[in-house]
Amino acid sequence: MPLTLTEKLDSRKWTTGDNASVEMVYILTGTSDDVTAKNLIASSTASTYNGLVRQSIQIEPEWVDTTTGDGQWVATVRYGVRPPTEVGESSFSFDTSGGTQHITQSLATIHRYGAPGTTAPDFGGAIGVTHDNVEGVDITVPVYSFSETHYLDAAVVTPAYKGTLFSLTGKVNNASFKGLAAGECLFLGASGSKRGAEDWEITYRFAGSPNRTGLVVGPITGISKKGWEYMWVRYADSEDAAAKAIVKKPVAVYIERVYEEGNFAALGIGT
């Protein structure tokens, strides 16, 4: 029998206030099996409604025919206020939208076009070369931003623990952390608020950038850098005999450590 779910006219009874709730009432036809009816209701109704969460599903048979497998049921879906989060619980979010980085060197120069009768100078992958500068370009690079919210007992969030959060802000991990290798995770800081007199809600924010090996900049190969280290390129004038021009070409690559390392295990939220 085909299953049909129809919302009743007297559905959506609201109760407002601190314990707000709403009830959705449906008529389900086409099955004599209570489990089938329950599963259809669960898969066909929203888990949240107008800021409330689904708390219960109640089904009652109006009639069933076990011979034909047909039947009709009244289903009531109740939505209510989300229960308060308990100490020890956590929530997580992430964003891989990427970040912006200014680069002066391309991965490869695909084409060079010169004016008629001339050869375009070879700048060795340098981007936006002028008479005395390499201007470069802004590109989107992989950045993995994520946050974790933890609910901690008030006894844990001491002045010393707050000091630990402060001291680790702006540092990168010195060991594997949340699936990121050493050097890939930057701690952006934490924000917290106390809920009454019992516990704290603290959100920890991080950003990930991949470690890289085997990088190539012009003729310079075998370059490695950790995710949050800074790489820059020094250029020098070089003669391009074919183009009969003086060009800027990369002559050295530098990897700079700009963030201190820290032990993220001290955050107390697992590694």
C-alpha positions in Angstrom: 0.0 0.0 0.0 1.3 3.5 -0.7 2.2 5.5 2.4 0.6 8.9 2.8 1.4 11.5 5.4 -1.0 14.5 5.8 -0.8 17.2 8.5 -4.1 17.8 10.3 -5.9 21.1 10.4 -5.7 21.3 14.2 -1.9 20.8 14.1 0.7 23.3 15.3 -0.5 24.0 18.9 1.9 26.4 20.5 2.9 26.9 24.1 5.0 30.0 24.7 7.3 31.0 27.5 10.5 29.7 29.0 9.4 26.1 28.1 8.0 26.9 24.7 6.7 23.9 22.7 4.7 23.1 19.6 2.9 19.9 18.5 2.6 18.8 14.9 -0.3 16.3 14.3 -0.4 14.1 11.2 -2.5 11.3 9.7 -0.5 8.4 8.3 -2.2 5.8 6.0 -0.9 2.8 4.1 0.6 0.5 6.7 -0.4 -1.8 9.5 3.1 -1.9 11.0 3.8 0.4 13.9 7.6 0.4 13.3 7.1 1.4 9.6 4.8 4.2 10.7 7.3 5.5 13.3 10.2 5.4 10.9 8.3 7.3 8.3 7.4 10.0 10.7 11.0 10.3 11.9 12.3 10.6 8.3 9.6 12.9 7.1 9.5 15.5 9.8 12.1 18.2 10.6 14.5 17.7 13.5 14.1 21.4 14.4 11.3 23.9 14.0 11.4 27.6 14.7 14.3 27.3 17.1 12.9 24.3 18.9 14.2 20.7 18.7 12.2 17.6 18.1 11.8 15.8 21.4 9.3 13.0 20.9 7.2 11.2 18.3 3.9 9.6 19.4 1.8 7.3 17.2 -1.6 5.8 17.8 -3.5 3.5 15.5 -7.0 4.5 14.4 -7.5 1.2 12.6 -5.2 -1.5 11.1 -5.9 -4.4 8.8 -3.1 -7.0 9.2 -4.5 -9.1 6.4 -4.0 -6.4 3.7 -1.2 -4.5 5.5 -3.2 -1.3 5.5 -3.9 1.0 8.3 -4.3 4.6 9.6 -2.4 6.2 12.4 -2.4 9.5 14.2 1.1 10.8 14.8 2.0 13.7 17.2 5.5 15.2 16.9 6.5 17.4 19.8 9.1 20.2 19.6 10.5 21.9 22.7 13.4 23.9 24.1 16.8 22.4 23.6 18.0 20.9 26.9 20.9 22.7 28.5 24.4 21.4 27.6 26.0 19.5 30.5 29.6 19.8 31.7 31.9 17.6 29.6 29.8 18.0 26.4 31.3 19.6 23.3 30.3 21.0 20.0 32.4 21.5 16.8 32.4 23.6 13.6 34.8 24.1 10.7 35.3 26.2 7.6 37.5 25.4 4.6 36.8 28.6 2.7 40.5 29.4 2.4 42.5 32.5 3.0 44.4 35.1 0.9 48.1 35.1 0.4 50.3 37.5 -1.6 52.7 35.6 -3.8 55.5 36.8 -6.1 56.2 33.5 -7.8 54.0 31.3 -10.0 53.9 27.5 -10.1 54.7 27.7 -13.8 54.7 30.2 -16.6 52.3 28.7 -19.1 52.9 31.1 -22.0 55.0 34.1 -22.9 54.0 36.4 -25.7 56.3 39.2 -27.1 55.5 42.0 -29.5 56.1 41.2 -33.2 59.8 40.8 -33.8 60.7 40.5 -30.1 61.0 37.7 -27.6 59.2 38.1 -24.2 61.7 38.1 -21.4 61.8 35.0 -19.2 61.4 36.1 -15.5 61.6 32.5 -14.1 58.1 32.5 -12.8 58.2 36.0 -11.1 54.8 37.7 -11.3 54.1 41.3 -12.2 57.7 42.3 -12.8 58.4 46.0 -13.3 61.6 47.9 -13.9 62.7 47.7 -10.2 60.1 45.5 -8.4 58.2 42.2 -8.4 54.6 43.1 -7.6 53.1 39.7 -7.3 49.4 38.8 -6.9 46.9 37.8 -4.2 45.6 34.2 -4.4 43.4 31.9 -2.4 45.3 29.3 -0.4 44.2 26.4 1.8 43.2 27.5 5.3 41.3 25.2 7.5 39.5 27.2 10.3 37.7 25.3 13.0 36.4 25.8 16.5 35.4 23.7 19.5 33.1 24.7 22.3 33.6 22.8 25.6 31.6 23.0 28.8 34.0 23.0 31.8 33.5 22.8 35.5 34.1 26.1 37.3 36.9 24.4 39.3 38.9 23.8 36.0 38.7 27.4 34.8 41.1 28.9 37.3 43.2 32.1 36.8 46.1 29.8 35.9 44.1 28.1 33.2 43.0 31.5 31.7 46.7 32.4 31.7 47.5 29.3 29.8 44.9 30.2 27.1 46.5 33.7 26.9 50.0 32.4 26.6 49.1 29.8 23.9 47.2 32.3 21.7 49.1 33.0 18.6 51.3 29.9 18.8 51.5 26.9 16.6 51.4 23.3 17.7 54.7 21.6 18.6 53.1 18.1 18.3 50.3 16.5 16.4 46.9 18.1 17.3 43.4 17.4 16.1 44.7 15.5 13.0 47.2 18.3 12.1 51.0 17.7 12.1 53.3 19.8 14.2 53.5 23.3 12.7 50.2 23.1 10.9 47.8 24.4 13.6 47.6 28.0 14.8 45.7 28.8 18.0 43.7 31.9 17.4 42.5 32.2 21.0 39.5 31.4 23.2 36.4 33.1 24.5 34.4 32.0 27.5 31.4 32.9 29.5 30.2 31.6 32.9 26.8 30.0 33.1 25.5 30.7 36.5 27.8 29.6 39.3 28.5 26.1 38.1 30.3 25.9 34.7 31.9 27.7 31.8 31.2 27.7 28.1 34.5 28.2 26.3 35.0 28.3 22.5 38.5 27.6 21.2 39.4 28.8 17.7 42.1 27.4 15.4 43.4 27.6 11.8 45.3 25.0 9.9 47.7 25.4 7.1 49.5 22.4 5.5 53.2 21.7 5.8 54.8 21.6 2.3 57.8 19.8 0.9 59.3 19.7 -2.6 58.5 23.3 -3.4 60.1 24.8 -6.5 60.8 28.5 -7.1 62.3 29.1 -10.5 65.6 27.2 -10.6 65.6 26.6 -6.8 64.3 23.2 -5.8 63.9 21.0 -2.7 62.2 23.7 -0.6 60.3 22.7 2.6 58.3 24.8 4.9 55.9 24.2 7.8 52.3 25.5 7.5 52.7 28.7 9.4 56.3 29.5 8.5 56.7 32.4 6.1 58.5 32.0 2.8 59.9 34.9 0.8 61.9 35.1 -2.4 64.9 37.4 -3.2 65.2 38.5 -6.8 68.2 39.9 -8.7 68.8 41.3 -12.1 69.8 38.8 -14.7 70.4 39.0 -18.4 68.0 37.3 -20.8 70.1 37.0 -23.9 67.3 35.8 -26.1 65.1 38.8 -25.2 68.0 41.1 -25.0 66.8 42.4 -21.7 67.7 42.6 -18.0 65.1 40.7 -16.0 64.3 40.0 -12.3 64.8 36.3 -11.4 64.7 34.4 -8.1 68.1 33.8 -6.7 67.3 32.8 -3.1 64.4 31.5 -1.0 64.1 32.1 2.8 61.9 30.3 5.3 61.1 32.4 8.4 59.6 31.3 11.7 57.2 34.0 12.7 55.1 32.1 15.3 56.4 30.5 18.5 55.5 26.9 19.2 53.4 25.7 22.1 52.1 22.6 23.8 48.4 22.4 22.9 47.9 19.5 25.3 47.8 22.2 28.0 44.5 23.4 26.6 42.9 20.3 28.2 40.6 19.5 25.3 42.3 16.5 23.9 44.8 16.2 21.0 
